[in-house]
């Protein structure tokens, strides 16, 4: 097919090209915009461009004016074609002649008009058929895109993303989900053997997560206090009670409890990970007019322009934990500055007006069966202040078993946090924490224990603690230093513990130095250091050297050397030697650990002086899923964890439910914020393991997962709440949709041509499904229709606006199937409102068009027939030839234009054909997609028919000579065929066409509905399907490397195979037209041929 812009004709005598350009709009991306090219001037469709930019516009019924407002309601405008003016803000501005253009479907304006009156700088590139649009003002569409991007980032930061589908907990009555096991055996040569066995069961009972853990040794009696059992019901959507626990409960206590607690626990605290907290205001001054960007944890949250005084302000969303807030400043001449600060939000600081409580009660499994009860409450008063109170009751505390308490947390400024607690009769405690913008951290705390208290098992009466943490980063040095000082008072003495830790990387070596000091009253201090250095040696080994040195005596306490090898995440092996010089003990050991898919096993052996011991260990788990008949093994624990089973299937009837006859499908691509993805099994189900239970995960599907363009994923995002000890089943329906295409023609004075910018409406059950905008040559296409019966018709509202009438609606059916369905060949005609004349002409045109198509089929089917036609040479010997056949019909001239490529002939659309009477032009028509053209209502006389030389010259194509024809009163007709041939051309935009044909015995026929994929540098850029005759076309190919391939999966399912894929390059020197031929054979036929 022809490699050039699709062309059209207007209501004027001047010629113009109607095309679609790719508009690159800064801030929102690329869009297709209708355009007119006339006298080397580019005109953009006003309404289409303003619709993309979300600028209010209204087109008059006569299509000669467009009005609305630009960004602000006060900034009104009016394009007036009749007067050639634009009224902007009530001021009339006369435009240069030719600044506006009016076509059958709307108004166009030159790039100069958009730039002068709207600040839209439009730079048109003729070679790439693209226009770059920039604006100093923030257009509505750009503002909406910016806000949507920022809202998405904020939602991701808060873990509060909006999903197409939300899957909540199902609360099963019973489900057996996981089984954990582990065995550890230690043998001492010539000594005893100790073996420990741990078994666990996890599932769901009465909607609650249930865990049973058994821990025992064959050589000892079972200790029931060491066994664990718990039932937990979680409902994070409830308001009053979110958690209920029965069995062994784990509760933070003030008093010292050294035995398990069996009882119950209820609370309204959500198990979801706390992310969102509140906001705080950042405001300051910079240079006037500078752009300021706000980042939180390296995620762009907002950006603004400083005012005339350089002032800016932001509302910063805060999340729990440490948030790194960064401000970047950009000047008008490329200047750049930045500033960072850290904000720490502790998890005990609640959002304003949030109330949390928890109630726990049970029996302590000690010898006295102690009764325990605790009630705890916290309330966020402001975003800086949280207060709490409660009571703890323990019958075994002799000094006072009733222990009420109060606590508070307060944030001072951005980085100073203060918290305090007072427990009656037990203790009082306070903590101050400060973090600098450079991440240096300072913390001091003080604890005072009441005299005679017995709740906390300690002899300390007072405790003071100070911590200083300092990061250090240089060119080849990254270190962290922390100093901890802990001072304790006892009844008769006091002592001081200090620790100085330095850890990091120095010239590629892992270095750690830890120094400890213990200072007692009236005793000598004990100060010693542990030195450790690890570095890589040949054969991917790691050598680690350790030394312990005591400063008091100036002696080395011990040394240790180890050599280790890690191979990925599966194998670990090591050998070590350790010598304690003080105790005269020598240890030599070997270690080995390997991670199989079903278990982790390890063996180690150590010689301690003359004693030898061997330790063997193994652990693993089994996960069961009744829904998908799955039993899988793992080398990590699975009890108390969650998972997701993603099950994509072909939704052939598009009802969103998997029916028995709908197959599973593989190849789904996705992303999930967590978990370990297991390899896709034979059942095509993708399983993600090791997820946090009762937490929300955000699943994003890739809509380009499948090569078949009929397989489409309608819902791309899922919010999934996981359940403990269970694989959450997530069915993914992949809808199999159909495609419809056709052409829209404009009938003007009996001449039909392809018409762009016409809306084709698709209805189902009287409801609008979609609206399709025709391309410049009138072609329209849409893929995404579920199986069913549809009605296609032209937009009646648009027809009323342009004062035209449309041909009758067309009914069609999309059939259900694994490969989708294709309905092509729908044709609509737009004409003036005159039913008597137009109806007759349309009928004649259809009848004659049928004849022309039949004649064309004879010529194209067999090259031999074409060669036998009358041949008339052109002046240039290297130029193409003209093929003619002669039949007769009254007052009508018909014909067809062909392109020749590799000894084959292809009908050629979008070519102007002129009718001359003598030297005077009479009419001009545009060939249809099948190359057919016709002149009607031709009076008697002598005429000349020729192809538009100016159009062909632009694209460096030659045509056969003009044809002279005589029309008289005799019933006769002249059917003309023109032949085009392509020269070398330095253009960047090319056109590709091709055919897919099936070779069967001695026949060759086109294959309908076969998928074609176009790749540019291995990236998929377009998918399409062949038409009913097996043909396909790819317009507007820019410079680059391309690969064209046929859907081989589809062919394989049909029992066929095809010739190899095609790779080629467009560099501005190749031919303007490419024609491809994919030959398809049955598996056995190809071998024989």
N, C-alpha and C positions, 0 to 999 in steps of 0.2 A: 504494500500500500504506500501511498505517497507520504513522504517525510516533509511536511510543511504545516503551518497553522491552518486550522479549519477556517474556511472563508464563507462569506455570506454577502448578500446584497441588500441595499436599503431602499427607502422610498425616494431617494434622490438619484440624480443622474450620475453622481460621482461614485467611484468604486471605493470600497473599504474592506478590511479584513476583520471579521468577528472571531475573537479567540478567547481563551481562558488563560490568564496569567497567574503565576504563583506569587502571592503577595507575602513577603516576609515582614511582619509587623513586630517591631521591637517590643518585647514584653509579653506577647501572647502566642507567637509562633507563625506558621505558614498556613495560608488559606487560599483557595481558588477564587479569583475575582473575574467576572466577565469584563472584557475590554474590547475596544475598537482601535484598530490601527488604520489611520487614514492620512495620506500624504506625510508619512514618517512621523506622525504625531500619535501619541498614546492617549486614549480616553478610557477612564475607569467608570464602571457603572456606579452611579451615585448611591442608589438605594442599597445595592448589595454591599458596598464598602461600608456605608454607615451602619447597616445591620450588624456587620462583623464587629464594628467598633462600639456598638450599643449606643449610637447617636440617634435620637428621635428623628424620624423622617416619615413623610406622607407624600405619595405620588398622586398627582391629579388623575382624574378619569381619562383625560385626553393625553396623558403621558408627556405633557409639555411643561410641567413644573414639578418641583420637589421642594417641600417646606418642612420646617421643624425648628428645634433649638439645639445649640451646640454646647454640651456639658451643662450650662446653667440655663434656667428658664428664661432669664432676661436676654440671653444671647440668641435671638431668633435669626433665621435665614430663609431665603427663598431663591431657588434657581428658576429663572423665567426664560424658557427657550425662545418663545415668540419675540420677546423684546431684546434677547441676548444680554440680559442683565442678571446680577445677583444682588439681592437685598440683604444686607447684613447689619443687624442692630438698627433697623429702620433707615439705613442709609442705602441709596440706590447707587450701584457701581456698574458702569457700562463695561462690558467685556470686549476683548479683542475679537474680531471676526473669526469664527471657527473654534471658539473656546468651549462651546457646548455642542453636543451631538444627540440626536433623537433617532431611535430605532423603533422597530415594531413592538418592543417589549419594555422600553424605558429610556431614561436619559443618562447621558455620559458627560463627564467633564474632564478637561485636560489636567495634567499634573500641575501645571502652573496655577490653575484656579484653586486646587486643593492647598497648595503651598501658600499662596498669597492671602487667602481669606480664612483659612482654617489652621494654618501652621503645620500642615501635613506635608512633610518633605518626601515626595515620591520620585525615586530614581529608577527609571525604567531601563532594563537591559534587553535589547533586541535579540542578542545572541542566545540568551538563556530563557527568554520569554518569562521574565520575572521582574518584579518591582519591589524595591526596598522602601518601606514607609517608616519614618521616624517622626516624633512629635515632642516638642518641649513641654507641652501641657500633658497632664495625666488624664488620658482618655478614660471614659467609663469602663470599657472592656479591659484596659490595662489595670485599672484600679481594682476591678473585681478579680482579675487573675492574681494580682499581688496579694489581696486580702485572702483569697482562697488558699494560696500557697502558705501564707503565714498561719492561717487557721489550722492547716494540716500539720505544720511543724509544731504548733502549740499543743494540738491534740496528741501528737506522737510523744511530745515531751511529758505530758500528763498521763500518758497511757489511756487516753479517752478518745480513740479514733472511732468514727462513725462507719458502720459496716452495712452492706446490702442485706446480709442475713445474720441473725443473732440466734445462737444455739445455747439454750439454758440447760441446767441439770435435769435429768429425767427422773431421778429418785426411784431407782428400780427396787422392786420388792426383795429380790435376791439375785446376787451375781457373784460367782467365784472367779476372781481375776488374777491373783498372783500367788506364787510359791517361791520362797527364798530358802536357801540352804547354805551352810558353811561348816567346814570341818577343819580343826586345827589340832595337830598331834605333835607333841614334843617328846623325843626319846633321848634319854641319857644313857650313853654306853656304859654297860655294867651298872645300870641304875634303873629307877622307875620310869614309867611312861604315863604321860598325862594327855588325855584326848578330850577336847571340848566340841560339842555338836550344837549348832543353832538351827532351828527350823522355824519357818514363819508362813502364815496363811493370811492373805488379804482379799477382801471382797466387799460386798455391799449387802446389808441386811436391813430391811424395813426402811430403805432410802438413806441409811447412814453408812458411813465408811467404817468398816470393821477390820481390826488387826488382832491377830493372835501370834505371840512369839514364845517359843520354848527354848530354854537354854539349860543344857544338862551335860553331865559327864558319865560315861558307863561305869566308872569306878567309884562314883559317889551317889548318895541319895539325892533325889530331886529336891531342890530348895524352892518352894512355891513363891517365896518373896522375890525370887529372881525372874519369875515369869511375868509376861506383860500381856494385857488384854484391854482393848478400848473400843468403844462405839462412839462415833462422832457424826452428828447431823449438822450440815452447813446450809444456810440459806442467806446469801448476802443481799438478796432483794428485800428481806423482811426488815421491818423497822424496829420492833421491840426486842425480839430474840433472834440473833443471827447464828449463834453457836450453842449446841447442846452436846456435852460429853458425859459418857458413863464409863466406869471402869477405873483403870489407873490414870490419874490425872497429874499433870505437871503444872505446878503453880509457883510463881516467884513468892517467896516468903521472907518476912523479917526475922522470924525465929529460925534457929538451926534445926533442920529436920533431916535425919540420916536414913530414913526408911521410906518406902513407897507409900503413896496416899491412894486409897480406894474410895471413890465417891462420885460426885457429880459436879459439873461445871456448866454454867450458862452465862452468856454475855451478848451484847449487841455490837461487838467489835468485828468488823469485816476481816475476812481472811485475805482479801485482795491486797496486793502489795501497795503500800501507801506511796503515792506519787505526787498528786496535786496538793498543794498547801494553800497558798493565797498569792497575793501580789504586793509589790511595794513600788514606790515611785522613785525613778532616777531622773534627776534634772541637773543641768549644769550649763556652762557656756563654752562655746568654741568659736571658730571664725564664722562671720556672717555668710550664709549661703552654702556652707559646707554640708555634705551628706553624712549622716550619722547612722551606722548600722549597729543593731543590738543582737548579740549572740548569747545564748544560754547553753552551756555544755556543748559548745561548738555547733549549735543549731541556730540558723538565722530566724529570729523571732519577729523583728520589725525594723523598719528604717524610715528616717524622716530627714527633712532638710531644715537646718537651723534658720531661725528668723533673722530679721535685719540686725538684731543685736547679738546674734550668735547663740540664742537660747534654744534649748531643746529639752524635751521631757518624754519619758517612757513609763508605761506600767509593766513592770517585769513580773512574769509568772514565776512563782517559786515552787520548788519540789523538795521533798524530804531528802535529807542528806546534804552533801556539799554541792553547791551550784557554782560553776565558774561563769561569771558574767563578764563579757568582753564587749567593749565599745570600739568600733573602728570609724575613723574620720577620714573623709575623702574631699580634697579640695578641687576647685575647678580646673586646675592645671596639672593634675596628676599627683598632688601631694597626698600623703597618707600618714596617719598617726593611729595609735591604738592605746587603750588603757584596759587593764584587767583588775577584777576584784573577785573574791570568793565569799559566798554567803552560805552559812551552815544552819540548817534547820534540823534540830534533833527530832527523833520520832515521838518523844514524849510531849512535844509542843503541838497542840491540836489547832485545827482551823477554827475561826470564830464561830460561836454558837453551836459547836459540835459537842455532844455529850456522849461519853462512853462509860459503860459499867461492866463489871464481871462479879459473879457470885460463885464461890467454890466451897464445897463442904464434903467431909468424908472421915474415914478412919485411917490412922497411921498404922502401918503393919509393924509395929514394935511390940515389945513384950507387954505393954500396958494398954494396947488398943486405944491410943490417944485420940481424942476427938479434935478435928481441925475444921475451922470455918474462917473464910475471908471474904469481905465485901470491899470492892474497890471502885471508886468513881472519879472521873476527870471531866473537866469542862473548859472549853476554849472561850475565854472572855473576849479577848481581842487577838489579833494576829501576832501580838507580842507577848501575851500573858495567858497562861493556862494554870488552873488551880485544880487540886484534887484532894480527896479525903477518903477515909475508909476505916475498917476495923479488922483486926486479926485476933482469932480466939484459938488457943491451944491449951488443953487441959493439963499437959505435962509441965508447964512453966510454973514453978513454985513462987517466983517473985512477982507474979501477976499475969494470969492467963488471958486477961482482957486487955488488948493493946490497940487503942485507937491511934490514928495518925493523920497528918495533913502534909501536903506537898505542893510545890509550885515550881513553874518554869517560866523564866522571863528573858526576853531577848532585848538587849540594850544596843541601839545602833544597828549596824549591819553584821558585825562579827563577834560581839560580846554576848555570851549566853550565861545566865545565872540560874541555878536550880537549888532548891532546899527541901528538906524533909524533917519532920519532927514526929517521933513515935513515942507516945506517952509511956514513961517508965522504962524505955529501952535505950534510945539514942536520938541524937540530932546530927544532921549532916548538911553541908553546903559545898557547892562546886561552882567555880568560875572557869569559863573556857573562852579563849580568844584566838581567832585565826586571822593572820595578816593577808593582804592581797598577794604576797609572794608564797602563800601556803605554809608559812611558819606558824606553829601552833603552840600556845601556852595554856596550861591548865593547872589550877591549884584547888585543893579540896581539904576539908577539915571535918573530922568525925569525932563526936564525944559520946561515950557510953555512960549511962547512968550508973552510979555506984550501987553495987549489989544486984544488978540485973542478971538474970539467968537465961533470958530468951536466946541471946546470941552466945554461942560457945566460944568465948575468947577471954583472955586475961588482959587484953589491952584496954586501957581507960581512955586514951586519946590517940588520934592518928592524924598526922599531917602528910600531905603528898603534893609534890610539884613535878610537872612534866614539861619539858621543852623539846619541841621537834623542829628541826631545821633542814630543809632540802638544800643541796648544793649541786649546781650544774655548771660544769666548765666544758671546754671543747672535747676532751677525751676522758672526762671524769663526771660521773653521775653518782652522787652519794646522798644518803639520808642519815642524819645524826639525831639521836634522841637521848636526852639525859633525864633520868628519873631519880627523884630523891623521896624516900619514904621514912618518916620519923615516927616512932611508936613509944608510948609511955605505958609501962607496967606498974604494978603496985609498988615495987621496990626498986625498979631500975628503968632505964630507957635505952634504946638502941636505934641506930641509923643504918638503913639499907640504901645503897646507891647503885645505879647501873648506867653505863655509858655505852650506847650501841652506835656503831658506824657500819653501814652496809651499802654496797653499790658495785658499780663496774669501773674498773680502772684499766685503761688500755686493753679492753677486751677480757679482763679477768674478773671473776666473781670474788669479791673481797668482803670479809666480815670480821670485825673486831668488836668483841663484847668484853667490857671491863666491869667487874663487880667489886663492891667494897662493903664490908660489914663492920660497924663501929659500935662497941659496947662501952658503957661506963666502967672505968677502972680495969679494962681489958685491952690487950693489943688488937689493933685492927687487922682484919684479914682482907687483903686486896689481891686479886688475881685477874688474868685476862685469858680469853679464848681467841686464838687467831685461826682464821680459815681462809684458804686461797684455792680456787678451782679454775682450771684452764684446759683448753683443748690440746690434745696431742694427736699424732698421726693415727690413722685408721678409725677416725671418729670416736676416739676414746676421750674420757674426761678424767683428769688426775686431780685429786683433792688432797690437800695437805692440811693437817690440823695440829695445833700445839697449844698446851695450857701452861701458863707461866704464873708463879706466885711471887709477888713483889716483896713480901715480908722477908722471905728467906733468900730471895734471889735465885730460885731454882726452877727448873723445868719439871712440871708435875707429870705430864704425859704427852705422848706424840701418837699421831695416827696418820696412816697413808692408805688411800683407797683408789682403786682404778675401776671405772664404771663405763658401761656401754648401754646406750638406749637406741633401739631401732623403732622409730615411729612411736606408736602408742601400744605396741604389742609386746616387745621383748625388753627385759632389763636383766643385765648380768653384772656382777661385781665381785671384787676380791679386796680384802682389807687386812691391814696389820696394825695392831694397837699395843703400845707398851706403856704401862703405868710405872713410872720410875719410883714413885713413893711407896706403893703397895707391892711392888715387884710382881705384878700380874701381866701376863702376855696373852693377848687374844689374836687368833688368826681365823678368818672366816671366809666362806664362799656364799654368794647369794644368786638366786636365779628366779625369775618370775616371767610368766608368759600369759598373755590374754588371748584365749580362744574366744570364739563367738559365743560359746555356750557356758564358759566358765573361766575364772582366773585361777591359775595354779602357781604355787611357789614352793621352792625348796631352798633351805639354807642350812649350813653346817658351820659350827664354831668350835675351836679348840681353845679352852681356857686352862692355861698351864698344861696339866696332864689330863684334864677332863674333856671329853668330846660329846657334843650334843647335836642332834639333828632335828630340824623343825620342818614339817610339811603342812601346807595349807591349801585349801581349795574353797571357792565360793562361786555361787551363780544363782540364777533365778529362772523361772518359767512364767510366761505371761499367757493367759488364756482369754480368748474372745469368742464367745458363742455366736455373736452376730455374724462374724465372717468365717467361722469354723477355723480359727487360728490358734495354734499353740507354738509359741516361739521362745527361744532361750536367749539369755543375756548373761554377760559376765559381771554385771553390777546388780545391786539390790533393786528390787522393784516394788516392794511393799511400801505403801504410803506415797507412791509416785503415780503419775498419770501419763496418758498417751492419747494420741489421735490417730484414727484410721481414715485416710482420705480415699474415697472410692468413686472415681470418675466413671460415668457410663454414658452411652449414646442414648439420648432422650429423643427417640425417633418421632414420637407423636407430640413432643414439646409440652407435656403436661407437668413437668418438674418432678415426676415420680418414676422410680425404676419399675418397669413392668417386666414380667417374666421373659418376654421375647427380646428385651433390649440388652445388648452385649456390653461388657465392660470395655474400657479403652485405656490404653497406656500412653505415656509420653507427656503427662500433665506436668507443667512447670509452675513453681510457686515459691513463696517466701513466707517464713514464720519466725516470729520473734522469740525463738528459744527451742530447746530440745535437740535430740539426736535423730537424724533421719536414717531410717533403715533402708537397705536396697529394695527396690521394687520387686515383689515376688511374682510368681507365675499367675497369681490371681489379679495382677495389675493394681493391687491396693498398696498405697504408700502409707507407711506407719512411722509416726514420730514418737519417740520414747523419751523417758526421763524428764517429764514436765512437772511443774509444781501443781499439786492438786488444788481444786477450788480457786483457780486463778483464771483470768481472762487472757486469751491469746488472739492475736490479730493475724488472720490468714489472707494473703494477697495472691490471687491467681494471675497467671500470664495469659492474656487473651490470644497471644500468638503461639500457643503451645502446640497446635496441630497444623500440619501442612494442608489438610483439606479445608478449603475456605467455607465449606458448608457446615463445618463443625464449629459452633460458636458457643462461648461461655457467656451467659446472660448476667449472672451475678458473680462479680469478681472479688468481693471482699466478704470475709466471714469473721464475726466475733464469736469465739468459742470459749465457753466456761468448762473447764476440765473437772473430772470427777476422780476421786482417789480410788486406786486399785482397779481402774477401768480404762479401756481404750474407747475414746469417744468416737462414735461412728459419724462420719461427715460425708454424705452422698453429694457428689458434684455432677449435676445434670449437664451434659454437653449437647445442646440442642442441635438437631440436624435440620437446617433451614434450606429454603429454596431461593431461586433467583428468577427475576423477571427483567426483560429488557425489550427495547423496541426503539421506534423513531417517531419524532414529531415533525410534521411538514407544515410549511406556510404556503397556502395556495394564493397566488396573486396573478390575476388575469389569466388563469388557466395554467400557470407555471408553478410547479411545486418545488420547494427547496427545503432542506433541513433547517429547522428553526430552534435556536437556543433560547435559554432563559424562560422556558415554559414549564410550569409545574404540572406533574402528573401525580394524581392522588390515587392511592390504593386504599380500598375500603374492604372491610370484612364485617358482615352482619350489621351493615349501615354505620359502622364506626370507622373513623379514619385511622389507618395503620401507619402510613408514612406519606410524605410528599417528596417527589423526586424532581430535581431540576435538570432539564435537558441540557446537553452540551452544545457547543456552537453549531455542530453539524446536525443537531436534532436528536442525537442518540441519547438514550437514558437507560440506566441500569440500577438495580437494587438487589442486594442479597441480604436475607434475614427474615424471610417469610416462613412461618410455621406451616405445616400441612393444612390445607383447607381450600375453600372456594373464595375467590376474591373478585372484586370489580375495580377496573382501572378506568379512570376518566381524567380529562383535563380540568384544571382548577376553574370552577365556574366564576369565582370572585375575580380571578385574574382576567378571565375572558371578558367579564363585564367592564373591568378597568380599561382594557385595551380595545374595547368595542369590537370584539371578534366573536365568532361562533366556532364551536368545536364539533368534531365528528362524534358519533355515538360512543357510549361506554363499551368497554370490552370485559367480558367475564373470562376468567381463567382459573385453573385448579393446580395447586401445588400438591404433588403426590408424596406420600411418606416413603422413605427409603433410607438405607444406611449412607448413601452417597449424596443425598439431597436430590432436588429436581430443578430443571431449567425450563422456563417458558420464555421463548424469544419470538421476535417477529411482530410484536404488538405495534400497530401504526395508528397515529392520530393525525388529523388534518385540521389546521386552523385556517379560517377563511373569513372574508367579509360577510356581514349579515345580509345575505341575499339568497334565500333557500332555493329559488327556482333555477337560477343560473348555476350556482355553486354545486347543487346536488347533481346536475347533469354532468358537469365537467369532472367531478370526482369519480363518478361511475365510469366515464370514458377513460379517465386516466388509469383507473384500476384495471379495466379490461385490457387496455393497451400495454400496461406494465406487465401483465401476465404473459402476453405474447412476447414482449421483449425478454423477459426472464427465461422463457423457453428457448428462444433463439440463442441467448447467451450461453445457456447450458450446453448447447451443441458445440459452440466455438471453444469453450474453455475445457470441455471434457477431453478432447482429443487434440493434441498439438498438430497432428497430421491434417485434420480438417482445416485448421487455421492456415497452414502453409499452402493449401490449395486455393485460397481466396485470391482475388485480383490484387496484385502488388503494384503500387505506384511509388517510385523512388522520390526522395526529397532532394533538394538542391545539394545539400551536403551528403557526400557519399557515405559518411560515417553515421548519418542521422537515421532515425527509425523509418519504418514503412507504414503505409495506410492500408487497412483492410476494409473492403466494402462489399456489401451484398445489396441487391436492389429488389425491392417489392414496392407496391403502390398503395396509397391511401389518400383520401382527399383532405386538403387544407391542414395537414399535420406532418411535422418532420420529427422523427424519433431517431435515437441513436444511443451509442454507448462508448465510453472511454475506457481503454485498457492500458495497463502497465505491463511491460514485458520484463521478466527477470529470469535468467537461467533457462531460456527457451520455454518458459511458461507464461501464460497470460492471466492477469488478475484484473477484475473490474475495479475502476478507480473512482472514488467519490471526491467531492469537494473541489471540482475543477470547473472553472467558468467556460462556457461555450457560447460563442457570439453568432448571431444571425445578421448578415448584411444583405442589403438590396442595392446592388451597385457598390458605391463607396460609402453609403449611408448606413449607420448602425440601426437595426430594427429592434432586436431584443437580446437579452443576455439571461442565461439560466445557469443554475448550478447543478452538477451531477449529484445523484443520490449515492448512497453508500454502495450500491451495486453498479455504479458507473452510468446508470441510465439517465438520459435527458430527453426532453421533448419540447418542441415549439408548437403551440396550438393557435387556431384562428389566423392561419397564414393565408394572406390573399394570393391570388394567382400572380405569377411573375417568376423572374430568375433571381436566385438567391445564392449566397455563398455562406457556408458554415465552417467555422474554424475555432480551434481551441485558443484560449486567452494566452497570447505570447508573452505579455508583460508579467503575468502571474508565474508562468513557467520559467521565464528568464531569471526571476528573483531566486528561484531554487535550482537554477542551472539544469533544467530539464528540456529536452528537445521533443517535438511532436511531429506527426505526419502532416502533409500539406492540406490546405483548405480544400473543401469539396463544393463544387458548383451543382445546384439543383434547380430544376424547373418545376413549378407548380401550376397545373391547369385544371380545367373542369372535369378531366377524366378521373375516374376512381383509381388513384395510385398513391403510393407512399415511397419514401426513401429512408431506408434504415442505414445509418452511418456508424462506422466504428473508427475511432481514433486510437493510435498506438503511441505510448510514451516510452522514452528510454532515459536512463539516468546517467549523468556525467559525474565526474569527481567534483565535490563541493566542499568548501571550508566552513560549513555551518556546524554549530554545536548541538542543535536539536534535531533528532532523527525520529523516524517512524518505523516500527517493526510490525510485520504481519506474518502469518503462518497458517499451516493446516496440520491437523492430525487425521491420518487416513488409516483405515483398516484394510490390510491385505488378506483376502480370504479366497482361496482357490484362484480363479481367474478374474475376480472382481476387486475393485478398489472403491471404497466409499468413506465419506467423512464421518467422524465420530463426535456425537453431541455430548456436551456436558463434561468433558474431560478437563481436569484441573491443570493449569499452567502456572508455574511459579517463576518470578523474575527476581534475581538477586543482583545486588551491586556491591562488589567487594565482600562477598559472602554474607551480606545482610539482606534479608527478605524485604523488598520494597513494594511488591504488588502481587496479588493473586487474582486470577480470572479463570473463566471457563470457556470452552469452545462453543461456538454457535451450533445451530442445527446441522449446518453443512460441514462441520469440523473446523471451520476457520476461526482465527482469533487475531486481534490487533492490539498493539501496544504503542500508544502515541506519546510524543514528547519525551524521548530519551535524551538526556544530557550527556556530556562527555564523561567517560569513565569505563571501567571494566564490568562486564555483565555476564551472568550465567542464566540461561533459560533451560528449564527442565519440566518434564511432564510428571504428573502425579503417578508415580510407579506403584505406590501402595494401592491406589484405586484400580489400576490396570491388573495388578496381581490378584486382587480379589475377584476380578472378572475373568481370570484365566488368560491374560494377555501379557506381553512384554513389548518394550519399545526400543527404538534406536537410542544411541547415546545422547547425553545432554550437550548443549551448545555453549561455548564460551567465545566472547568477542570483545573487542575494544572500540570505543568511539573516541577519536582524537581530533576530529575536525578535518581529516583527510580521507576518511573512508567514504564509501558510497552512501547516498542519501537514503537508500531503501534497503532493508534486509527482509528476506523472505525465508522462513524456516519450514521444514517439512519433517514431521515426526511420523515415522512409519511404525505401525502397530501390527504384531503378529500373534497368533496363538503360539504357545510354547513349542509345540511340535512342528508347526508350519515353518517357523523361522529356521529351524535346523535343515529342513528339506530344501528351502529356497536358498 
